[in-house]
Amino acid sequence: MREQPIGEAVENDEREEVIAYHRGDTRAAIDTLLEDIRHLRRQLTLAEGAMSRGMTRGWRPSYDRD
């Protein structure tokens, strides 16, 4: 899959690439994406615990989309 800038809309061809990678199994594609979300949330939790409040000037990460 190609990387895209943050904020750029997801295009249909990217969805098709994800499904093709999983040989047409949409449930497997969704499972992989959900596992990725869980992994990234754990990484965000670890990063939050490691950084000082002064480093981020009081900013706290959000675990859900606004």
Protein Blocks (a to p, Z undefined) as FASTA:
>chain_A
ZZddehiacdfklmmmmmmmnnopaklmmmmmmmmmmmmmmmmmmmmmmpcfklnnopac
dfbdZZ
